[in-house]
Amino acid sequence: MPITDAVIVAAIVAAFIVFGMVLAWGEYQTRHLSRPDRSGGSAGDKKSAPIETVQAPTAPGQGLNAAAS
């Protein structure tokens, strides 16, 4: 293998090693993040209410099967 090809392959391998090190560093930095407390103020012993989701209203003919009508 010519020296030029060896340098190119070494640069590619080095780029992958640096990329892996950056991913490992980011994973290490974010491993033990604590979630924010959602208790709602001073009432820490009360359980917070569940989050309710509501279906957004759609105009007539704008549903998922609008093409079928």
Biopython code that builds the backbone (N, CA, C, O; Angstrom):
import numpy as np
from Bio.PDB.StructureBuilder import StructureBuilder

atoms = [
    (1, "MET", "N", (0.855, -1.168, 0.000)),
    (1, "MET", "CA", (0.000, 0.000, 0.000)),
    (1, "MET", "C", (0.906, 1.238, 0.000)),
    (1, "MET", "O", (1.827, 1.332, 0.811)),
    (2, "PRO", "N", (0.651, 2.168, -0.890)),
    (2, "PRO", "CA", (1.456, 3.393, -0.927)),
    (2, "PRO", "C", (1.259, 4.228, 0.344)),
    (2, "PRO", "O", (0.247, 4.112, 1.035)),
    (3, "ILE", "N", (2.228, 5.047, 0.621)),
    (3, "ILE", "CA", (2.212, 5.866, 1.830)),
    (3, "ILE", "C", (1.026, 6.830, 1.822)),
    (3, "ILE", "O", (0.471, 7.134, 2.879)),
    (4, "THR", "N", (0.637, 7.306, 0.658)),
    (4, "THR", "CA", (-0.504, 8.224, 0.566)),
    (4, "THR", "C", (-1.792, 7.543, 1.015)),
    (4, "THR", "O", (-2.587, 8.126, 1.753)),
    (5, "ASP", "N", (-1.992, 6.304, 0.565)),
    (5, "ASP", "CA", (-3.185, 5.561, 0.971)),
    (5, "ASP", "C", (-3.175, 5.284, 2.475)),
    (5, "ASP", "O", (-4.220, 5.337, 3.123)),
    (6, "ALA", "N", (-2.009, 4.992, 3.026)),
    (6, "ALA", "CA", (-1.903, 4.733, 4.459)),
    (6, "ALA", "C", (-2.251, 5.981, 5.267)),
    (6, "ALA", "O", (-2.892, 5.885, 6.313)),
    (7, "VAL", "N", (-1.834, 7.142, 4.788)),
    (7, "VAL", "CA", (-2.144, 8.394, 5.486)),
    (7, "VAL", "C", (-3.647, 8.678, 5.422)),
    (7, "VAL", "O", (-4.237, 9.115, 6.410)),
    (8, "ILE", "N", (-4.255, 8.435, 4.285)),
    (8, "ILE", "CA", (-5.701, 8.665, 4.132)),
    (8, "ILE", "C", (-6.488, 7.728, 5.041)),
    (8, "ILE", "O", (-7.422, 8.163, 5.714)),
    (9, "VAL", "N", (-6.126, 6.456, 5.069)),
    (9, "VAL", "CA", (-6.818, 5.493, 5.932)),
    (9, "VAL", "C", (-6.618, 5.849, 7.397)),
    (9, "VAL", "O", (-7.550, 5.742, 8.194)),
    (10, "ALA", "N", (-5.406, 6.274, 7.759)),
    (10, "ALA", "CA", (-5.155, 6.671, 9.146)),
    (10, "ALA", "C", (-5.976, 7.896, 9.527)),
    (10, "ALA", "O", (-6.452, 7.981, 10.659)),
    (11, "ALA", "N", (-6.151, 8.840, 8.618)),
    (11, "ALA", "CA", (-6.968, 10.024, 8.895)),
    (11, "ALA", "C", (-8.438, 9.652, 9.073)),
    (11, "ALA", "O", (-9.116, 10.206, 9.938)),
    (12, "ILE", "N", (-8.928, 8.730, 8.273)),
    (12, "ILE", "CA", (-10.317, 8.280, 8.401)),
    (12, "ILE", "C", (-10.523, 7.566, 9.730)),
    (12, "ILE", "O", (-11.510, 7.814, 10.424)),
    (13, "VAL", "N", (-9.598, 6.681, 10.087)),
    (13, "VAL", "CA", (-9.690, 5.966, 11.362)),
    (13, "VAL", "C", (-9.616, 6.944, 12.528)),
    (13, "VAL", "O", (-10.355, 6.803, 13.503)),
    (14, "ALA", "N", (-8.734, 7.931, 12.435)),
    (14, "ALA", "CA", (-8.620, 8.932, 13.495)),
    (14, "ALA", "C", (-9.909, 9.734, 13.631)),
    (14, "ALA", "O", (-10.321, 10.055, 14.746)),
    (15, "ALA", "N", (-10.548, 10.061, 12.512)),
    (15, "ALA", "CA", (-11.816, 10.797, 12.565)),
    (15, "ALA", "C", (-12.884, 9.982, 13.283)),
    (15, "ALA", "O", (-13.639, 10.533, 14.084)),
    (16, "PHE", "N", (-12.962, 8.685, 13.015)),
    (16, "PHE", "CA", (-13.933, 7.834, 13.713)),
    (16, "PHE", "C", (-13.614, 7.725, 15.203)),
    (16, "PHE", "O", (-14.525, 7.700, 16.030)),
    (17, "ILE", "N", (-12.344, 7.661, 15.547)),
    (17, "ILE", "CA", (-11.965, 7.587, 16.965)),
    (17, "ILE", "C", (-12.348, 8.874, 17.686)),
    (17, "ILE", "O", (-12.869, 8.827, 18.800)),
    (18, "VAL", "N", (-12.095, 10.019, 17.064)),
    (18, "VAL", "CA", (-12.479, 11.299, 17.675)),
    (18, "VAL", "C", (-13.991, 11.386, 17.816)),
    (18, "VAL", "O", (-14.488, 11.841, 18.846)),
    (19, "PHE", "N", (-14.728, 10.959, 16.803)),
    (19, "PHE", "CA", (-16.187, 10.967, 16.861)),
    (19, "PHE", "C", (-16.688, 10.083, 17.998)),
    (19, "PHE", "O", (-17.596, 10.479, 18.729)),
    (20, "GLY", "N", (-16.118, 8.908, 18.159)),
    (20, "GLY", "CA", (-16.497, 8.019, 19.257)),
    (20, "GLY", "C", (-16.183, 8.611, 20.614)),
    (20, "GLY", "O", (-16.951, 8.446, 21.561)),
    (21, "MET", "N", (-15.057, 9.299, 20.713)),
    (21, "MET", "CA", (-14.702, 9.940, 21.982)),
    (21, "MET", "C", (-15.668, 11.072, 22.322)),
    (21, "MET", "O", (-16.022, 11.257, 23.486)),
    (22, "VAL", "N", (-16.093, 11.825, 21.317)),
    (22, "VAL", "CA", (-17.065, 12.901, 21.550)),
    (22, "VAL", "C", (-18.394, 12.321, 22.001)),
    (22, "VAL", "O", (-19.019, 12.854, 22.918)),
    (23, "LEU", "N", (-18.837, 11.241, 21.375)),
    (23, "LEU", "CA", (-20.086, 10.594, 21.795)),
    (23, "LEU", "C", (-19.975, 10.051, 23.222)),
    (23, "LEU", "O", (-20.916, 10.181, 24.005)),
    (24, "ALA", "N", (-18.850, 9.451, 23.563)),
    (24, "ALA", "CA", (-18.660, 8.922, 24.912)),
    (24, "ALA", "C", (-18.628, 10.048, 25.939)),
    (24, "ALA", "O", (-19.184, 9.909, 27.029)),
    (25, "TRP", "N", (-17.983, 11.158, 25.601)),
    (25, "TRP", "CA", (-17.932, 12.307, 26.518)),
    (25, "TRP", "C", (-19.325, 12.880, 26.749)),
    (25, "TRP", "O", (-19.683, 13.202, 27.882)),
    (26, "GLY", "N", (-20.112, 13.010, 25.685)),
    (26, "GLY", "CA", (-21.480, 13.518, 25.822)),
    (26, "GLY", "C", (-22.346, 12.582, 26.638)),
    (26, "GLY", "O", (-23.165, 13.034, 27.437)),
    (27, "GLU", "N", (-22.178, 11.290, 26.450)),
    (27, "GLU", "CA", (-22.945, 10.318, 27.243)),
    (27, "GLU", "C", (-22.539, 10.391, 28.705)),
    (27, "GLU", "O", (-23.391, 10.287, 29.587)),
    (28, "TYR", "N", (-21.269, 10.563, 28.972)),
    (28, "TYR", "CA", (-20.786, 10.671, 30.348)),
    (28, "TYR", "C", (-21.317, 11.938, 31.015)),
    (28, "TYR", "O", (-21.666, 11.920, 32.195)),
    (29, "GLN", "N", (-21.379, 13.021, 30.275)),
    (29, "GLN", "CA", (-21.848, 14.289, 30.830)),
    (29, "GLN", "C", (-23.339, 14.256, 31.152)),
    (29, "GLN", "O", (-23.784, 14.954, 32.062)),
    (30, "THR", "N", (-24.109, 13.469, 30.433)),
    (30, "THR", "CA", (-25.562, 13.461, 30.616)),
    (30, "THR", "C", (-26.063, 12.190, 31.291)),
    (30, "THR", "O", (-27.266, 11.931, 31.263)),
    (31, "ARG", "N", (-25.196, 11.392, 31.891)),
    (31, "ARG", "CA", (-25.604, 10.109, 32.450)),
    (31, "ARG", "C", (-26.530, 10.261, 33.650)),
    (31, "ARG", "O", (-27.541, 9.562, 33.722)),
    (32, "HIS", "N", (-26.229, 11.138, 34.582)),
    (32, "HIS", "CA", (-26.992, 11.225, 35.825)),
    (32, "HIS", "C", (-27.712, 12.561, 35.955)),
    (32, "HIS", "O", (-27.616, 13.222, 36.989)),
    (33, "LEU", "N", (-28.430, 12.958, 34.914)),
    (33, "LEU", "CA", (-29.213, 14.185, 34.995)),
    (33, "LEU", "C", (-30.462, 13.913, 35.817)),
    (33, "LEU", "O", (-31.118, 12.887, 35.638)),
    (34, "SER", "N", (-30.793, 14.832, 36.720)),
    (34, "SER", "CA", (-32.010, 14.658, 37.517)),
    (34, "SER", "C", (-33.161, 15.369, 36.824)),
    (34, "SER", "O", (-32.985, 16.422, 36.210)),
    (35, "ARG", "N", (-34.333, 14.776, 36.933)),
    (35, "ARG", "CA", (-35.516, 15.377, 36.334)),
    (35, "ARG", "C", (-36.019, 16.497, 37.233)),
    (35, "ARG", "O", (-35.887, 16.416, 38.454)),
    (36, "PRO", "N", (-36.595, 17.545, 36.644)),
    (36, "PRO", "CA", (-37.105, 18.641, 37.476)),
    (36, "PRO", "C", (-38.285, 18.182, 38.326)),
    (36, "PRO", "O", (-39.080, 17.342, 37.905)),
    (37, "ASP", "N", (-38.386, 18.746, 39.526)),
    (37, "ASP", "CA", (-39.476, 18.403, 40.438)),
    (37, "ASP", "C", (-40.749, 19.061, 39.944)),
    (37, "ASP", "O", (-40.787, 20.278, 39.766)),
    (38, "ARG", "N", (-41.801, 18.269, 39.719)),
    (38, "ARG", "CA", (-43.060, 18.792, 39.213)),
    (38, "ARG", "C", (-44.135, 18.792, 40.292)),
    (38, "ARG", "O", (-45.321, 18.652, 39.993)),
    (39, "SER", "N", (-43.721, 18.949, 41.549)),
    (39, "SER", "CA", (-44.692, 18.867, 42.637)),
    (39, "SER", "C", (-45.582, 20.096, 42.705)),
    (39, "SER", "O", (-46.682, 20.007, 43.252)),
    (40, "GLY", "N", (-45.167, 21.225, 42.182)),
    (40, "GLY", "CA", (-46.033, 22.385, 42.132)),
    (40, "GLY", "C", (-45.913, 23.298, 43.342)),
    (40, "GLY", "O", (-46.933, 23.766, 43.848)),
    (41, "GLY", "N", (-44.737, 23.562, 43.811)),
    (41, "GLY", "CA", (-44.563, 24.516, 44.890)),
    (41, "GLY", "C", (-44.325, 23.862, 46.230)),
    (41, "GLY", "O", (-43.602, 22.871, 46.328)),
    (42, "SER", "N", (-44.949, 24.428, 47.289)),
    (42, "SER", "CA", (-44.664, 23.967, 48.645)),
    (42, "SER", "C", (-45.414, 22.691, 49.010)),
    (42, "SER", "O", (-45.095, 22.075, 50.027)),
    (43, "ALA", "N", (-46.380, 22.282, 48.234)),
    (43, "ALA", "CA", (-47.137, 21.068, 48.535)),
    (43, "ALA", "C", (-46.376, 19.861, 48.005)),
    (43, "ALA", "O", (-46.818, 19.210, 47.058)),
    (44, "GLY", "N", (-45.243, 19.565, 48.609)),
    (44, "GLY", "CA", (-44.402, 18.480, 48.127)),
    (44, "GLY", "C", (-44.949, 17.105, 48.449)),
    (44, "GLY", "O", (-44.604, 16.136, 47.772)),
    (45, "ASP", "N", (-45.812, 16.989, 49.488)),
    (45, "ASP", "CA", (-46.321, 15.672, 49.841)),
    (45, "ASP", "C", (-47.553, 15.290, 49.042)),
    (45, "ASP", "O", (-47.946, 14.124, 49.053)),
    (46, "LYS", "N", (-48.180, 16.241, 48.343)),
    (46, "LYS", "CA", (-49.343, 15.923, 47.509)),
    (46, "LYS", "C", (-48.872, 15.408, 46.156)),
    (46, "LYS", "O", (-47.841, 15.834, 45.636)),
    (47, "LYS", "N", (-49.639, 14.494, 45.604)),
    (47, "LYS", "CA", (-49.302, 13.995, 44.279)),
    (47, "LYS", "C", (-49.833, 14.962, 43.232)),
    (47, "LYS", "O", (-50.945, 15.475, 43.358)),
    (48, "SER", "N", (-49.043, 15.207, 42.211)),
    (48, "SER", "CA", (-49.482, 16.121, 41.164)),
    (48, "SER", "C", (-50.515, 15.430, 40.281)),
    (48, "SER", "O", (-50.500, 14.211, 40.112)),
    (49, "ALA", "N", (-51.404, 16.236, 39.727)),
    (49, "ALA", "CA", (-52.470, 15.711, 38.875)),
    (49, "ALA", "C", (-51.867, 15.224, 37.563)),
    (49, "ALA", "O", (-50.879, 15.790, 37.093)),
    (50, "PRO", "N", (-52.438, 14.191, 36.968)),
    (50, "PRO", "CA", (-51.925, 13.716, 35.684)),
    (50, "PRO", "C", (-52.185, 14.750, 34.592)),
    (50, "PRO", "O", (-53.118, 15.548, 34.681)),
    (51, "ILE", "N", (-51.361, 14.721, 33.585)),
    (51, "ILE", "CA", (-51.503, 15.642, 32.467)),
    (51, "ILE", "C", (-52.625, 15.156, 31.578)),
    (51, "ILE", "O", (-52.652, 13.994, 31.173)),
    (52, "GLU", "N", (-53.554, 16.053, 31.276)),
    (52, "GLU", "CA", (-54.675, 15.700, 30.418)),
    (52, "GLU", "C", (-54.386, 16.159, 28.997)),
    (52, "GLU", "O", (-53.888, 17.264, 28.783)),
    (53, "THR", "N", (-54.697, 15.310, 28.032)),
    (53, "THR", "CA", (-54.551, 15.690, 26.633)),
    (53, "THR", "C", (-55.933, 15.803, 26.018)),
    (53, "THR", "O", (-56.826, 15.013, 26.324)),
    (54, "VAL", "N", (-56.103, 16.775, 25.163)),
    (54, "VAL", "CA", (-57.390, 17.031, 24.535)),
    (54, "VAL", "C", (-57.191, 16.998, 23.028)),
    (54, "VAL", "O", (-56.223, 17.554, 22.510)),
    (55, "GLN", "N", (-58.106, 16.347, 22.330)),
    (55, "GLN", "CA", (-58.056, 16.291, 20.872)),
    (55, "GLN", "C", (-58.381, 17.665, 20.313)),
    (55, "GLN", "O", (-59.399, 18.255, 20.674)),
    (56, "ALA", "N", (-57.537, 18.176, 19.446)),
    (56, "ALA", "CA", (-57.774, 19.470, 18.827)),
    (56, "ALA", "C", (-58.931, 19.352, 17.838)),
    (56, "ALA", "O", (-59.008, 18.378, 17.089)),
    (57, "PRO", "N", (-59.823, 20.329, 17.831)),
    (57, "PRO", "CA", (-60.945, 20.265, 16.889)),
    (57, "PRO", "C", (-60.459, 20.448, 15.449)),
    (57, "PRO", "O", (-59.537, 21.222, 15.191)),
    (58, "THR", "N", (-61.077, 19.744, 14.535)),
    (58, "THR", "CA", (-60.726, 19.864, 13.128)),
    (58, "THR", "C", (-61.927, 20.361, 12.350)),
    (58, "THR", "O", (-63.072, 20.126, 12.734)),
    (59, "ALA", "N", (-61.662, 21.033, 11.278)),
    (59, "ALA", "CA", (-62.740, 21.528, 10.425)),
    (59, "ALA", "C", (-63.370, 20.350, 9.704)),
    (59, "ALA", "O", (-62.713, 19.328, 9.503)),
    (60, "PRO", "N", (-64.649, 20.476, 9.305)),
    (60, "PRO", "CA", (-65.296, 19.381, 8.572)),
    (60, "PRO", "C", (-64.530, 19.065, 7.290)),
    (60, "PRO", "O", (-64.127, 19.966, 6.555)),
    (61, "GLY", "N", (-64.337, 17.785, 7.039)),
    (61, "GLY", "CA", (-63.630, 17.353, 5.833)),
    (61, "GLY", "C", (-62.125, 17.405, 5.978)),
    (61, "GLY", "O", (-61.424, 17.156, 4.997)),
    (62, "GLN", "N", (-61.586, 17.717, 7.150)),
    (62, "GLN", "CA", (-60.146, 17.811, 7.338)),
    (62, "GLN", "C", (-59.589, 16.640, 8.148)),
    (62, "GLN", "O", (-58.435, 16.690, 8.573)),
    (63, "GLY", "N", (-60.375, 15.595, 8.368)),
    (63, "GLY", "CA", (-59.933, 14.459, 9.156)),
    (63, "GLY", "C", (-58.958, 13.601, 8.377)),
    (63, "GLY", "O", (-58.540, 13.953, 7.274)),
    (64, "LEU", "N", (-58.597, 12.452, 8.975)),
    (64, "LEU", "CA", (-57.627, 11.566, 8.352)),
    (64, "LEU", "C", (-58.149, 10.929, 7.061)),
    (64, "LEU", "O", (-57.386, 10.680, 6.128)),
    (65, "ASN", "N", (-59.459, 10.670, 7.020)),
    (65, "ASN", "CA", (-60.013, 10.026, 5.835)),
    (65, "ASN", "C", (-60.816, 11.038, 4.996)),
    (65, "ASN", "O", (-61.874, 10.703, 4.464)),
    (66, "ALA", "N", (-60.311, 12.264, 4.883)),
    (66, "ALA", "CA", (-61.020, 13.299, 4.118)),
    (66, "ALA", "C", (-61.039, 12.955, 2.637)),
    (66, "ALA", "O", (-61.981, 13.325, 1.937)),
    (67, "ALA", "N", (-60.020, 12.255, 2.141)),
    (67, "ALA", "CA", (-59.976, 11.918, 0.708)),
    (67, "ALA", "C", (-61.027, 10.875, 0.365)),
    (67, "ALA", "O", (-61.442, 10.784, -0.790)),
    (68, "ALA", "N", (-61.463, 10.092, 1.333)),
    (68, "ALA", "CA", (-62.448, 9.051, 1.058)),
    (68, "ALA", "C", (-63.842, 9.625, 0.926)),
    (68, "ALA", "O", (-64.711, 8.974, 0.347)),
    (69, "SER", "N", (-64.094, 10.828, 1.445)),
    (69, "SER", "CA", (-65.455, 11.374, 1.371)),
    (69, "SER", "C", (-65.702, 12.181, 0.128)),
    (69, "SER", "O", (-66.802, 12.699, -0.063)),
]
sb = StructureBuilder()
sb.init_structure("model")
sb.init_model(0)
sb.init_chain("A")
sb.init_seg("    ")
for serial, (resi, resn, name, xyz) in enumerate(atoms, 1):
    if name == "N":
        sb.init_residue(resn, " ", resi, " ")
    sb.init_atom(name, np.array(xyz, "f"), 0.0, 1.0, " ", f" {name:<3s}", serial, name[0])
structure = sb.get_structure()
